[in-house]
Amino acid sequence: MDGESRFCATSLESLIDFSTSKLGRNVNVLTNEVKTGSQEYEFGVGMKKVADKSVVCHKMNYPYAVFYCHTFTKTRTYMIPLVGADGSKAKAMAACHSDTSAWHPQHVAFQVLKIKPGTVAVYHFLHNNAMVWIPKFED
């Protein structure tokens, strides 16, 4: 797909090498901060955009460490505060793909949302098995 770079990392070193090749050497890594279980959550206050570019790595189901890493152009990453039914606080990562015009017309997102490529931005949460690498900016 245009604007996407993909890589299967089979070691921590290769995962870091791919991420830093796309973002530079000064990076942060973020993950969801959600307790496992079957609790319902509502959106909290204070959604924050954390990056305009990122590398997302998903843990694959193999008997050894394999991560599917990819990066898209025109994708923003957000940290979403959540509040559990029991009052506990959590944070979840979300991606916003602002330009889907190069995506395959049969992509599952278009089928589920009943939209066409390039018409609207597509947002989604990231799974708990994902890590998001972002450029580290000095405050």
MODELLER restraints for C-alpha pairs under 7 A, 6 or more apart:
rsr = mdl.restraints
at = mdl.atoms
rsr.add(forms.Gaussian(group=physical.xy_distance, feature=features.Distance(at['CA:1:A'], at['CA:102:A']), mean=6.58, stdev=0.5))
rsr.add(forms.Gaussian(group=physical.xy_distance, feature=features.Distance(at['CA:1:A'], at['CA:103:A']), mean=6.48, stdev=0.5))
rsr.add(forms.Gaussian(group=physical.xy_distance, feature=features.Distance(at['CA:2:A'], at['CA:102:A']), mean=6.04, stdev=0.5))
rsr.add(forms.Gaussian(group=physical.xy_distance, feature=features.Distance(at['CA:3:A'], at['CA:72:A']), mean=5.41, stdev=0.5))
rsr.add(forms.Gaussian(group=physical.xy_distance, feature=features.Distance(at['CA:3:A'], at['CA:73:A']), mean=5.08, stdev=0.5))
rsr.add(forms.Gaussian(group=physical.xy_distance, feature=features.Distance(at['CA:4:A'], at['CA:70:A']), mean=6.71, stdev=0.5))
rsr.add(forms.Gaussian(group=physical.xy_distance, feature=features.Distance(at['CA:4:A'], at['CA:71:A']), mean=5.48, stdev=0.5))
rsr.add(forms.Gaussian(group=physical.xy_distance, feature=features.Distance(at['CA:4:A'], at['CA:72:A']), mean=4.47, stdev=0.5))
rsr.add(forms.Gaussian(group=physical.xy_distance, feature=features.Distance(at['CA:4:A'], at['CA:73:A']), mean=6.64, stdev=0.5))
rsr.add(forms.Gaussian(group=physical.xy_distance, feature=features.Distance(at['CA:5:A'], at['CA:70:A']), mean=5.39, stdev=0.5))
rsr.add(forms.Gaussian(group=physical.xy_distance, feature=features.Distance(at['CA:5:A'], at['CA:71:A']), mean=5.36, stdev=0.5))
rsr.add(forms.Gaussian(group=physical.xy_distance, feature=features.Distance(at['CA:5:A'], at['CA:72:A']), mean=6.76, stdev=0.5))
rsr.add(forms.Gaussian(group=physical.xy_distance, feature=features.Distance(at['CA:6:A'], at['CA:69:A']), mean=5.74, stdev=0.5))
rsr.add(forms.Gaussian(group=physical.xy_distance, feature=features.Distance(at['CA:6:A'], at['CA:70:A']), mean=4.34, stdev=0.5))
rsr.add(forms.Gaussian(group=physical.xy_distance, feature=features.Distance(at['CA:6:A'], at['CA:71:A']), mean=6.79, stdev=0.5))
rsr.add(forms.Gaussian(group=physical.xy_distance, feature=features.Distance(at['CA:7:A'], at['CA:68:A']), mean=6.00, stdev=0.5))
rsr.add(forms.Gaussian(group=physical.xy_distance, feature=features.Distance(at['CA:7:A'], at['CA:69:A']), mean=5.16, stdev=0.5))
rsr.add(forms.Gaussian(group=physical.xy_distance, feature=features.Distance(at['CA:7:A'], at['CA:70:A']), mean=6.27, stdev=0.5))
rsr.add(forms.Gaussian(group=physical.xy_distance, feature=features.Distance(at['CA:8:A'], at['CA:66:A']), mean=6.68, stdev=0.5))
rsr.add(forms.Gaussian(group=physical.xy_distance, feature=features.Distance(at['CA:8:A'], at['CA:67:A']), mean=5.62, stdev=0.5))
rsr.add(forms.Gaussian(group=physical.xy_distance, feature=features.Distance(at['CA:8:A'], at['CA:68:A']), mean=4.61, stdev=0.5))
rsr.add(forms.Gaussian(group=physical.xy_distance, feature=features.Distance(at['CA:8:A'], at['CA:69:A']), mean=6.03, stdev=0.5))
rsr.add(forms.Gaussian(group=physical.xy_distance, feature=features.Distance(at['CA:9:A'], at['CA:15:A']), mean=5.04, stdev=0.5))
rsr.add(forms.Gaussian(group=physical.xy_distance, feature=features.Distance(at['CA:9:A'], at['CA:66:A']), mean=5.64, stdev=0.5))
rsr.add(forms.Gaussian(group=physical.xy_distance, feature=features.Distance(at['CA:9:A'], at['CA:67:A']), mean=5.05, stdev=0.5))
rsr.add(forms.Gaussian(group=physical.xy_distance, feature=features.Distance(at['CA:9:A'], at['CA:68:A']), mean=6.39, stdev=0.5))
rsr.add(forms.Gaussian(group=physical.xy_distance, feature=features.Distance(at['CA:10:A'], at['CA:65:A']), mean=5.87, stdev=0.5))
rsr.add(forms.Gaussian(group=physical.xy_distance, feature=features.Distance(at['CA:10:A'], at['CA:66:A']), mean=4.66, stdev=0.5))
rsr.add(forms.Gaussian(group=physical.xy_distance, feature=features.Distance(at['CA:10:A'], at['CA:67:A']), mean=6.56, stdev=0.5))
rsr.add(forms.Gaussian(group=physical.xy_distance, feature=features.Distance(at['CA:11:A'], at['CA:65:A']), mean=6.81, stdev=0.5))
rsr.add(forms.Gaussian(group=physical.xy_distance, feature=features.Distance(at['CA:19:A'], at['CA:55:A']), mean=5.97, stdev=0.5))
rsr.add(forms.Gaussian(group=physical.xy_distance, feature=features.Distance(at['CA:19:A'], at['CA:133:A']), mean=6.66, stdev=0.5))
rsr.add(forms.Gaussian(group=physical.xy_distance, feature=features.Distance(at['CA:23:A'], at['CA:134:A']), mean=6.90, stdev=0.5))
rsr.add(forms.Gaussian(group=physical.xy_distance, feature=features.Distance(at['CA:23:A'], at['CA:135:A']), mean=5.72, stdev=0.5))
rsr.add(forms.Gaussian(group=physical.xy_distance, feature=features.Distance(at['CA:26:A'], at['CA:135:A']), mean=6.19, stdev=0.5))
rsr.add(forms.Gaussian(group=physical.xy_distance, feature=features.Distance(at['CA:26:A'], at['CA:136:A']), mean=5.47, stdev=0.5))
rsr.add(forms.Gaussian(group=physical.xy_distance, feature=features.Distance(at['CA:27:A'], at['CA:133:A']), mean=6.54, stdev=0.5))
rsr.add(forms.Gaussian(group=physical.xy_distance, feature=features.Distance(at['CA:27:A'], at['CA:134:A']), mean=5.58, stdev=0.5))
rsr.add(forms.Gaussian(group=physical.xy_distance, feature=features.Distance(at['CA:27:A'], at['CA:135:A']), mean=4.49, stdev=0.5))
rsr.add(forms.Gaussian(group=physical.xy_distance, feature=features.Distance(at['CA:27:A'], at['CA:136:A']), mean=4.52, stdev=0.5))
rsr.add(forms.Gaussian(group=physical.xy_distance, feature=features.Distance(at['CA:28:A'], at['CA:133:A']), mean=5.75, stdev=0.5))
rsr.add(forms.Gaussian(group=physical.xy_distance, feature=features.Distance(at['CA:28:A'], at['CA:134:A']), mean=5.43, stdev=0.5))
rsr.add(forms.Gaussian(group=physical.xy_distance, feature=features.Distance(at['CA:28:A'], at['CA:135:A']), mean=6.24, stdev=0.5))
rsr.add(forms.Gaussian(group=physical.xy_distance, feature=features.Distance(at['CA:28:A'], at['CA:136:A']), mean=5.44, stdev=0.5))
rsr.add(forms.Gaussian(group=physical.xy_distance, feature=features.Distance(at['CA:29:A'], at['CA:131:A']), mean=6.57, stdev=0.5))
rsr.add(forms.Gaussian(group=physical.xy_distance, feature=features.Distance(at['CA:29:A'], at['CA:132:A']), mean=5.53, stdev=0.5))
rsr.add(forms.Gaussian(group=physical.xy_distance, feature=features.Distance(at['CA:29:A'], at['CA:133:A']), mean=4.47, stdev=0.5))
rsr.add(forms.Gaussian(group=physical.xy_distance, feature=features.Distance(at['CA:29:A'], at['CA:134:A']), mean=6.34, stdev=0.5))
rsr.add(forms.Gaussian(group=physical.xy_distance, feature=features.Distance(at['CA:30:A'], at['CA:131:A']), mean=5.75, stdev=0.5))
rsr.add(forms.Gaussian(group=physical.xy_distance, feature=features.Distance(at['CA:30:A'], at['CA:132:A']), mean=5.05, stdev=0.5))
rsr.add(forms.Gaussian(group=physical.xy_distance, feature=features.Distance(at['CA:30:A'], at['CA:133:A']), mean=6.39, stdev=0.5))
rsr.add(forms.Gaussian(group=physical.xy_distance, feature=features.Distance(at['CA:31:A'], at['CA:93:A']), mean=6.82, stdev=0.5))
rsr.add(forms.Gaussian(group=physical.xy_distance, feature=features.Distance(at['CA:31:A'], at['CA:130:A']), mean=6.57, stdev=0.5))
rsr.add(forms.Gaussian(group=physical.xy_distance, feature=features.Distance(at['CA:31:A'], at['CA:131:A']), mean=4.93, stdev=0.5))
rsr.add(forms.Gaussian(group=physical.xy_distance, feature=features.Distance(at['CA:31:A'], at['CA:132:A']), mean=6.25, stdev=0.5))
rsr.add(forms.Gaussian(group=physical.xy_distance, feature=features.Distance(at['CA:32:A'], at['CA:91:A']), mean=5.80, stdev=0.5))
rsr.add(forms.Gaussian(group=physical.xy_distance, feature=features.Distance(at['CA:32:A'], at['CA:92:A']), mean=4.60, stdev=0.5))
rsr.add(forms.Gaussian(group=physical.xy_distance, feature=features.Distance(at['CA:32:A'], at['CA:93:A']), mean=5.67, stdev=0.5))
rsr.add(forms.Gaussian(group=physical.xy_distance, feature=features.Distance(at['CA:32:A'], at['CA:128:A']), mean=5.83, stdev=0.5))
rsr.add(forms.Gaussian(group=physical.xy_distance, feature=features.Distance(at['CA:33:A'], at['CA:90:A']), mean=5.48, stdev=0.5))
rsr.add(forms.Gaussian(group=physical.xy_distance, feature=features.Distance(at['CA:33:A'], at['CA:91:A']), mean=4.90, stdev=0.5))
rsr.add(forms.Gaussian(group=physical.xy_distance, feature=features.Distance(at['CA:33:A'], at['CA:92:A']), mean=6.20, stdev=0.5))
rsr.add(forms.Gaussian(group=physical.xy_distance, feature=features.Distance(at['CA:34:A'], at['CA:90:A']), mean=5.02, stdev=0.5))
rsr.add(forms.Gaussian(group=physical.xy_distance, feature=features.Distance(at['CA:34:A'], at['CA:91:A']), mean=6.14, stdev=0.5))
rsr.add(forms.Gaussian(group=physical.xy_distance, feature=features.Distance(at['CA:34:A'], at['CA:92:A']), mean=6.88, stdev=0.5))
rsr.add(forms.Gaussian(group=physical.xy_distance, feature=features.Distance(at['CA:39:A'], at['CA:84:A']), mean=6.50, stdev=0.5))
rsr.add(forms.Gaussian(group=physical.xy_distance, feature=features.Distance(at['CA:39:A'], at['CA:85:A']), mean=6.51, stdev=0.5))
rsr.add(forms.Gaussian(group=physical.xy_distance, feature=features.Distance(at['CA:40:A'], at['CA:84:A']), mean=5.86, stdev=0.5))
rsr.add(forms.Gaussian(group=physical.xy_distance, feature=features.Distance(at['CA:40:A'], at['CA:85:A']), mean=5.74, stdev=0.5))
rsr.add(forms.Gaussian(group=physical.xy_distance, feature=features.Distance(at['CA:41:A'], at['CA:82:A']), mean=5.93, stdev=0.5))
rsr.add(forms.Gaussian(group=physical.xy_distance, feature=features.Distance(at['CA:41:A'], at['CA:83:A']), mean=5.36, stdev=0.5))
rsr.add(forms.Gaussian(group=physical.xy_distance, feature=features.Distance(at['CA:41:A'], at['CA:84:A']), mean=4.31, stdev=0.5))
rsr.add(forms.Gaussian(group=physical.xy_distance, feature=features.Distance(at['CA:41:A'], at['CA:85:A']), mean=6.03, stdev=0.5))
rsr.add(forms.Gaussian(group=physical.xy_distance, feature=features.Distance(at['CA:42:A'], at['CA:82:A']), mean=5.56, stdev=0.5))
rsr.add(forms.Gaussian(group=physical.xy_distance, feature=features.Distance(at['CA:42:A'], at['CA:83:A']), mean=5.34, stdev=0.5))
rsr.add(forms.Gaussian(group=physical.xy_distance, feature=features.Distance(at['CA:42:A'], at['CA:84:A']), mean=6.48, stdev=0.5))
rsr.add(forms.Gaussian(group=physical.xy_distance, feature=features.Distance(at['CA:43:A'], at['CA:81:A']), mean=6.16, stdev=0.5))
rsr.add(forms.Gaussian(group=physical.xy_distance, feature=features.Distance(at['CA:43:A'], at['CA:82:A']), mean=4.70, stdev=0.5))
rsr.add(forms.Gaussian(group=physical.xy_distance, feature=features.Distance(at['CA:43:A'], at['CA:83:A']), mean=6.33, stdev=0.5))
rsr.add(forms.Gaussian(group=physical.xy_distance, feature=features.Distance(at['CA:44:A'], at['CA:81:A']), mean=4.85, stdev=0.5))
rsr.add(forms.Gaussian(group=physical.xy_distance, feature=features.Distance(at['CA:44:A'], at['CA:82:A']), mean=4.65, stdev=0.5))
rsr.add(forms.Gaussian(group=physical.xy_distance, feature=features.Distance(at['CA:44:A'], at['CA:83:A']), mean=5.65, stdev=0.5))
rsr.add(forms.Gaussian(group=physical.xy_distance, feature=features.Distance(at['CA:45:A'], at['CA:81:A']), mean=6.36, stdev=0.5))
rsr.add(forms.Gaussian(group=physical.xy_distance, feature=features.Distance(at['CA:46:A'], at['CA:81:A']), mean=6.53, stdev=0.5))
rsr.add(forms.Gaussian(group=physical.xy_distance, feature=features.Distance(at['CA:47:A'], at['CA:78:A']), mean=6.93, stdev=0.5))
rsr.add(forms.Gaussian(group=physical.xy_distance, feature=features.Distance(at['CA:47:A'], at['CA:79:A']), mean=5.98, stdev=0.5))
rsr.add(forms.Gaussian(group=physical.xy_distance, feature=features.Distance(at['CA:47:A'], at['CA:80:A']), mean=4.81, stdev=0.5))
rsr.add(forms.Gaussian(group=physical.xy_distance, feature=features.Distance(at['CA:47:A'], at['CA:81:A']), mean=6.18, stdev=0.5))
rsr.add(forms.Gaussian(group=physical.xy_distance, feature=features.Distance(at['CA:48:A'], at['CA:78:A']), mean=5.53, stdev=0.5))
rsr.add(forms.Gaussian(group=physical.xy_distance, feature=features.Distance(at['CA:48:A'], at['CA:79:A']), mean=5.35, stdev=0.5))
rsr.add(forms.Gaussian(group=physical.xy_distance, feature=features.Distance(at['CA:48:A'], at['CA:80:A']), mean=6.69, stdev=0.5))
rsr.add(forms.Gaussian(group=physical.xy_distance, feature=features.Distance(at['CA:49:A'], at['CA:77:A']), mean=5.93, stdev=0.5))
rsr.add(forms.Gaussian(group=physical.xy_distance, feature=features.Distance(at['CA:49:A'], at['CA:78:A']), mean=4.31, stdev=0.5))
rsr.add(forms.Gaussian(group=physical.xy_distance, feature=features.Distance(at['CA:49:A'], at['CA:79:A']), mean=6.42, stdev=0.5))
rsr.add(forms.Gaussian(group=physical.xy_distance, feature=features.Distance(at['CA:50:A'], at['CA:77:A']), mean=5.71, stdev=0.5))
rsr.add(forms.Gaussian(group=physical.xy_distance, feature=features.Distance(at['CA:50:A'], at['CA:78:A']), mean=5.38, stdev=0.5))
rsr.add(forms.Gaussian(group=physical.xy_distance, feature=features.Distance(at['CA:50:A'], at['CA:79:A']), mean=6.62, stdev=0.5))
rsr.add(forms.Gaussian(group=physical.xy_distance, feature=features.Distance(at['CA:51:A'], at['CA:76:A']), mean=5.78, stdev=0.5))
rsr.add(forms.Gaussian(group=physical.xy_distance, feature=features.Distance(at['CA:51:A'], at['CA:77:A']), mean=5.23, stdev=0.5))
rsr.add(forms.Gaussian(group=physical.xy_distance, feature=features.Distance(at['CA:51:A'], at['CA:134:A']), mean=6.25, stdev=0.5))
rsr.add(forms.Gaussian(group=physical.xy_distance, feature=features.Distance(at['CA:52:A'], at['CA:75:A']), mean=6.28, stdev=0.5))
rsr.add(forms.Gaussian(group=physical.xy_distance, feature=features.Distance(at['CA:52:A'], at['CA:76:A']), mean=4.44, stdev=0.5))
rsr.add(forms.Gaussian(group=physical.xy_distance, feature=features.Distance(at['CA:52:A'], at['CA:77:A']), mean=6.42, stdev=0.5))
rsr.add(forms.Gaussian(group=physical.xy_distance, feature=features.Distance(at['CA:53:A'], at['CA:75:A']), mean=6.23, stdev=0.5))
rsr.add(forms.Gaussian(group=physical.xy_distance, feature=features.Distance(at['CA:53:A'], at['CA:76:A']), mean=6.05, stdev=0.5))
rsr.add(forms.Gaussian(group=physical.xy_distance, feature=features.Distance(at['CA:53:A'], at['CA:134:A']), mean=6.64, stdev=0.5))
rsr.add(forms.Gaussian(group=physical.xy_distance, feature=features.Distance(at['CA:54:A'], at['CA:71:A']), mean=6.15, stdev=0.5))
rsr.add(forms.Gaussian(group=physical.xy_distance, feature=features.Distance(at['CA:54:A'], at['CA:132:A']), mean=6.54, stdev=0.5))
rsr.add(forms.Gaussian(group=physical.xy_distance, feature=features.Distance(at['CA:54:A'], at['CA:133:A']), mean=5.50, stdev=0.5))
rsr.add(forms.Gaussian(group=physical.xy_distance, feature=features.Distance(at['CA:54:A'], at['CA:134:A']), mean=4.73, stdev=0.5))
rsr.add(forms.Gaussian(group=physical.xy_distance, feature=features.Distance(at['CA:55:A'], at['CA:69:A']), mean=6.59, stdev=0.5))
rsr.add(forms.Gaussian(group=physical.xy_distance, feature=features.Distance(at['CA:55:A'], at['CA:70:A']), mean=5.63, stdev=0.5))
rsr.add(forms.Gaussian(group=physical.xy_distance, feature=features.Distance(at['CA:55:A'], at['CA:71:A']), mean=4.72, stdev=0.5))
rsr.add(forms.Gaussian(group=physical.xy_distance, feature=features.Distance(at['CA:55:A'], at['CA:132:A']), mean=5.79, stdev=0.5))
rsr.add(forms.Gaussian(group=physical.xy_distance, feature=features.Distance(at['CA:55:A'], at['CA:133:A']), mean=5.03, stdev=0.5))
rsr.add(forms.Gaussian(group=physical.xy_distance, feature=features.Distance(at['CA:55:A'], at['CA:134:A']), mean=6.68, stdev=0.5))
rsr.add(forms.Gaussian(group=physical.xy_distance, feature=features.Distance(at['CA:56:A'], at['CA:69:A']), mean=5.47, stdev=0.5))
rsr.add(forms.Gaussian(group=physical.xy_distance, feature=features.Distance(at['CA:56:A'], at['CA:70:A']), mean=5.57, stdev=0.5))
rsr.add(forms.Gaussian(group=physical.xy_distance, feature=features.Distance(at['CA:56:A'], at['CA:71:A']), mean=6.37, stdev=0.5))
rsr.add(forms.Gaussian(group=physical.xy_distance, feature=features.Distance(at['CA:56:A'], at['CA:130:A']), mean=6.74, stdev=0.5))
rsr.add(forms.Gaussian(group=physical.xy_distance, feature=features.Distance(at['CA:56:A'], at['CA:131:A']), mean=5.82, stdev=0.5))
rsr.add(forms.Gaussian(group=physical.xy_distance, feature=features.Distance(at['CA:56:A'], at['CA:132:A']), mean=4.54, stdev=0.5))
rsr.add(forms.Gaussian(group=physical.xy_distance, feature=features.Distance(at['CA:56:A'], at['CA:133:A']), mean=6.25, stdev=0.5))
rsr.add(forms.Gaussian(group=physical.xy_distance, feature=features.Distance(at['CA:57:A'], at['CA:67:A']), mean=5.74, stdev=0.5))
rsr.add(forms.Gaussian(group=physical.xy_distance, feature=features.Distance(at['CA:57:A'], at['CA:68:A']), mean=5.39, stdev=0.5))
rsr.add(forms.Gaussian(group=physical.xy_distance, feature=features.Distance(at['CA:57:A'], at['CA:69:A']), mean=4.01, stdev=0.5))
rsr.add(forms.Gaussian(group=physical.xy_distance, feature=features.Distance(at['CA:57:A'], at['CA:70:A']), mean=6.53, stdev=0.5))
rsr.add(forms.Gaussian(group=physical.xy_distance, feature=features.Distance(at['CA:57:A'], at['CA:130:A']), mean=5.46, stdev=0.5))
rsr.add(forms.Gaussian(group=physical.xy_distance, feature=features.Distance(at['CA:57:A'], at['CA:131:A']), mean=5.30, stdev=0.5))
rsr.add(forms.Gaussian(group=physical.xy_distance, feature=features.Distance(at['CA:57:A'], at['CA:132:A']), mean=6.41, stdev=0.5))
rsr.add(forms.Gaussian(group=physical.xy_distance, feature=features.Distance(at['CA:58:A'], at['CA:67:A']), mean=5.25, stdev=0.5))
rsr.add(forms.Gaussian(group=physical.xy_distance, feature=features.Distance(at['CA:58:A'], at['CA:68:A']), mean=5.16, stdev=0.5))
rsr.add(forms.Gaussian(group=physical.xy_distance, feature=features.Distance(at['CA:58:A'], at['CA:69:A']), mean=6.30, stdev=0.5))
rsr.add(forms.Gaussian(group=physical.xy_distance, feature=features.Distance(at['CA:58:A'], at['CA:129:A']), mean=5.88, stdev=0.5))
rsr.add(forms.Gaussian(group=physical.xy_distance, feature=features.Distance(at['CA:58:A'], at['CA:130:A']), mean=4.34, stdev=0.5))
rsr.add(forms.Gaussian(group=physical.xy_distance, feature=features.Distance(at['CA:58:A'], at['CA:131:A']), mean=6.62, stdev=0.5))
rsr.add(forms.Gaussian(group=physical.xy_distance, feature=features.Distance(at['CA:59:A'], at['CA:66:A']), mean=6.15, stdev=0.5))
rsr.add(forms.Gaussian(group=physical.xy_distance, feature=features.Distance(at['CA:59:A'], at['CA:67:A']), mean=4.58, stdev=0.5))
rsr.add(forms.Gaussian(group=physical.xy_distance, feature=features.Distance(at['CA:59:A'], at['CA:68:A']), mean=6.58, stdev=0.5))
rsr.add(forms.Gaussian(group=physical.xy_distance, feature=features.Distance(at['CA:59:A'], at['CA:129:A']), mean=5.48, stdev=0.5))
rsr.add(forms.Gaussian(group=physical.xy_distance, feature=features.Distance(at['CA:59:A'], at['CA:130:A']), mean=6.20, stdev=0.5))
rsr.add(forms.Gaussian(group=physical.xy_distance, feature=features.Distance(at['CA:60:A'], at['CA:66:A']), mean=5.53, stdev=0.5))
rsr.add(forms.Gaussian(group=physical.xy_distance, feature=features.Distance(at['CA:60:A'], at['CA:67:A']), mean=5.53, stdev=0.5))
rsr.add(forms.Gaussian(group=physical.xy_distance, feature=features.Distance(at['CA:60:A'], at['CA:68:A']), mean=6.64, stdev=0.5))
rsr.add(forms.Gaussian(group=physical.xy_distance, feature=features.Distance(at['CA:74:A'], at['CA:97:A']), mean=6.18, stdev=0.5))
rsr.add(forms.Gaussian(group=physical.xy_distance, feature=features.Distance(at['CA:74:A'], at['CA:98:A']), mean=5.69, stdev=0.5))
rsr.add(forms.Gaussian(group=physical.xy_distance, feature=features.Distance(at['CA:74:A'], at['CA:99:A']), mean=6.09, stdev=0.5))
rsr.add(forms.Gaussian(group=physical.xy_distance, feature=features.Distance(at['CA:75:A'], at['CA:95:A']), mean=6.66, stdev=0.5))
rsr.add(forms.Gaussian(group=physical.xy_distance, feature=features.Distance(at['CA:75:A'], at['CA:96:A']), mean=5.39, stdev=0.5))
rsr.add(forms.Gaussian(group=physical.xy_distance, feature=features.Distance(at['CA:75:A'], at['CA:97:A']), mean=4.46, stdev=0.5))
rsr.add(forms.Gaussian(group=physical.xy_distance, feature=features.Distance(at['CA:75:A'], at['CA:98:A']), mean=5.95, stdev=0.5))
rsr.add(forms.Gaussian(group=physical.xy_distance, feature=features.Distance(at['CA:76:A'], at['CA:95:A']), mean=5.77, stdev=0.5))
rsr.add(forms.Gaussian(group=physical.xy_distance, feature=features.Distance(at['CA:76:A'], at['CA:96:A']), mean=5.10, stdev=0.5))
rsr.add(forms.Gaussian(group=physical.xy_distance, feature=features.Distance(at['CA:76:A'], at['CA:97:A']), mean=6.68, stdev=0.5))
rsr.add(forms.Gaussian(group=physical.xy_distance, feature=features.Distance(at['CA:77:A'], at['CA:94:A']), mean=5.81, stdev=0.5))
rsr.add(forms.Gaussian(group=physical.xy_distance, feature=features.Distance(at['CA:77:A'], at['CA:95:A']), mean=4.67, stdev=0.5))
rsr.add(forms.Gaussian(group=physical.xy_distance, feature=features.Distance(at['CA:77:A'], at['CA:96:A']), mean=6.33, stdev=0.5))
rsr.add(forms.Gaussian(group=physical.xy_distance, feature=features.Distance(at['CA:78:A'], at['CA:93:A']), mean=5.75, stdev=0.5))
rsr.add(forms.Gaussian(group=physical.xy_distance, feature=features.Distance(at['CA:78:A'], at['CA:94:A']), mean=5.12, stdev=0.5))
rsr.add(forms.Gaussian(group=physical.xy_distance, feature=features.Distance(at['CA:78:A'], at['CA:95:A']), mean=6.27, stdev=0.5))
rsr.add(forms.Gaussian(group=physical.xy_distance, feature=features.Distance(at['CA:79:A'], at['CA:91:A']), mean=6.40, stdev=0.5))
rsr.add(forms.Gaussian(group=physical.xy_distance, feature=features.Distance(at['CA:79:A'], at['CA:92:A']), mean=5.73, stdev=0.5))
rsr.add(forms.Gaussian(group=physical.xy_distance, feature=features.Distance(at['CA:79:A'], at['CA:93:A']), mean=4.77, stdev=0.5))
rsr.add(forms.Gaussian(group=physical.xy_distance, feature=features.Distance(at['CA:79:A'], at['CA:94:A']), mean=6.38, stdev=0.5))
rsr.add(forms.Gaussian(group=physical.xy_distance, feature=features.Distance(at['CA:80:A'], at['CA:91:A']), mean=5.49, stdev=0.5))
rsr.add(forms.Gaussian(group=physical.xy_distance, feature=features.Distance(at['CA:80:A'], at['CA:92:A']), mean=5.13, stdev=0.5))
rsr.add(forms.Gaussian(group=physical.xy_distance, feature=features.Distance(at['CA:80:A'], at['CA:93:A']), mean=6.15, stdev=0.5))
rsr.add(forms.Gaussian(group=physical.xy_distance, feature=features.Distance(at['CA:81:A'], at['CA:90:A']), mean=5.98, stdev=0.5))
rsr.add(forms.Gaussian(group=physical.xy_distance, feature=features.Distance(at['CA:81:A'], at['CA:91:A']), mean=4.57, stdev=0.5))
rsr.add(forms.Gaussian(group=physical.xy_distance, feature=features.Distance(at['CA:81:A'], at['CA:92:A']), mean=6.56, stdev=0.5))
rsr.add(forms.Gaussian(group=physical.xy_distance, feature=features.Distance(at['CA:82:A'], at['CA:89:A']), mean=5.77, stdev=0.5))
rsr.add(forms.Gaussian(group=physical.xy_distance, feature=features.Distance(at['CA:82:A'], at['CA:90:A']), mean=4.97, stdev=0.5))
rsr.add(forms.Gaussian(group=physical.xy_distance, feature=features.Distance(at['CA:82:A'], at['CA:91:A']), mean=5.63, stdev=0.5))
rsr.add(forms.Gaussian(group=physical.xy_distance, feature=features.Distance(at['CA:83:A'], at['CA:89:A']), mean=4.70, stdev=0.5))
rsr.add(forms.Gaussian(group=physical.xy_distance, feature=features.Distance(at['CA:83:A'], at['CA:90:A']), mean=6.25, stdev=0.5))
rsr.add(forms.Gaussian(group=physical.xy_distance, feature=features.Distance(at['CA:93:A'], at['CA:125:A']), mean=5.87, stdev=0.5))
rsr.add(forms.Gaussian(group=physical.xy_distance, feature=features.Distance(at['CA:93:A'], at['CA:126:A']), mean=5.64, stdev=0.5))
rsr.add(forms.Gaussian(group=physical.xy_distance, feature=features.Distance(at['CA:94:A'], at['CA:123:A']), mean=6.86, stdev=0.5))
rsr.add(forms.Gaussian(group=physical.xy_distance, feature=features.Distance(at['CA:94:A'], at['CA:124:A']), mean=5.45, stdev=0.5))
rsr.add(forms.Gaussian(group=physical.xy_distance, feature=features.Distance(at['CA:94:A'], at['CA:125:A']), mean=4.14, stdev=0.5))
rsr.add(forms.Gaussian(group=physical.xy_distance, feature=features.Distance(at['CA:94:A'], at['CA:126:A']), mean=5.60, stdev=0.5))
rsr.add(forms.Gaussian(group=physical.xy_distance, feature=features.Distance(at['CA:95:A'], at['CA:123:A']), mean=5.55, stdev=0.5))
rsr.add(forms.Gaussian(group=physical.xy_distance, feature=features.Distance(at['CA:95:A'], at['CA:124:A']), mean=5.52, stdev=0.5))
rsr.add(forms.Gaussian(group=physical.xy_distance, feature=features.Distance(at['CA:95:A'], at['CA:125:A']), mean=6.38, stdev=0.5))
rsr.add(forms.Gaussian(group=physical.xy_distance, feature=features.Distance(at['CA:96:A'], at['CA:121:A']), mean=6.62, stdev=0.5))
rsr.add(forms.Gaussian(group=physical.xy_distance, feature=features.Distance(at['CA:96:A'], at['CA:122:A']), mean=5.70, stdev=0.5))
rsr.add(forms.Gaussian(group=physical.xy_distance, feature=features.Distance(at['CA:96:A'], at['CA:123:A']), mean=4.34, stdev=0.5))
rsr.add(forms.Gaussian(group=physical.xy_distance, feature=features.Distance(at['CA:96:A'], at['CA:124:A']), mean=6.74, stdev=0.5))
rsr.add(forms.Gaussian(group=physical.xy_distance, feature=features.Distance(at['CA:97:A'], at['CA:121:A']), mean=5.53, stdev=0.5))
rsr.add(forms.Gaussian(group=physical.xy_distance, feature=features.Distance(at['CA:97:A'], at['CA:122:A']), mean=5.14, stdev=0.5))
rsr.add(forms.Gaussian(group=physical.xy_distance, feature=features.Distance(at['CA:97:A'], at['CA:123:A']), mean=6.27, stdev=0.5))
rsr.add(forms.Gaussian(group=physical.xy_distance, feature=features.Distance(at['CA:98:A'], at['CA:121:A']), mean=4.33, stdev=0.5))
rsr.add(forms.Gaussian(group=physical.xy_distance, feature=features.Distance(at['CA:98:A'], at['CA:122:A']), mean=6.55, stdev=0.5))
rsr.add(forms.Gaussian(group=physical.xy_distance, feature=features.Distance(at['CA:99:A'], at['CA:118:A']), mean=5.66, stdev=0.5))
rsr.add(forms.Gaussian(group=physical.xy_distance, feature=features.Distance(at['CA:99:A'], at['CA:121:A']), mean=6.21, stdev=0.5))
rsr.add(forms.Gaussian(group=physical.xy_distance, feature=features.Distance(at['CA:100:A'], at['CA:117:A']), mean=5.27, stdev=0.5))
rsr.add(forms.Gaussian(group=physical.xy_distance, feature=features.Distance(at['CA:100:A'], at['CA:118:A']), mean=4.58, stdev=0.5))
rsr.add(forms.Gaussian(group=physical.xy_distance, feature=features.Distance(at['CA:101:A'], at['CA:117:A']), mean=4.66, stdev=0.5))
rsr.add(forms.Gaussian(group=physical.xy_distance, feature=features.Distance(at['CA:101:A'], at['CA:118:A']), mean=3.75, stdev=0.5))
rsr.add(forms.Gaussian(group=physical.xy_distance, feature=features.Distance(at['CA:103:A'], at['CA:117:A']), mean=6.33, stdev=0.5))
rsr.add(forms.Gaussian(group=physical.xy_distance, feature=features.Distance(at['CA:105:A'], at['CA:116:A']), mean=6.82, stdev=0.5))
rsr.add(forms.Gaussian(group=physical.xy_distance, feature=features.Distance(at['CA:105:A'], at['CA:117:A']), mean=6.06, stdev=0.5))
rsr.add(forms.Gaussian(group=physical.xy_distance, feature=features.Distance(at['CA:110:A'], at['CA:116:A']), mean=5.92, stdev=0.5))
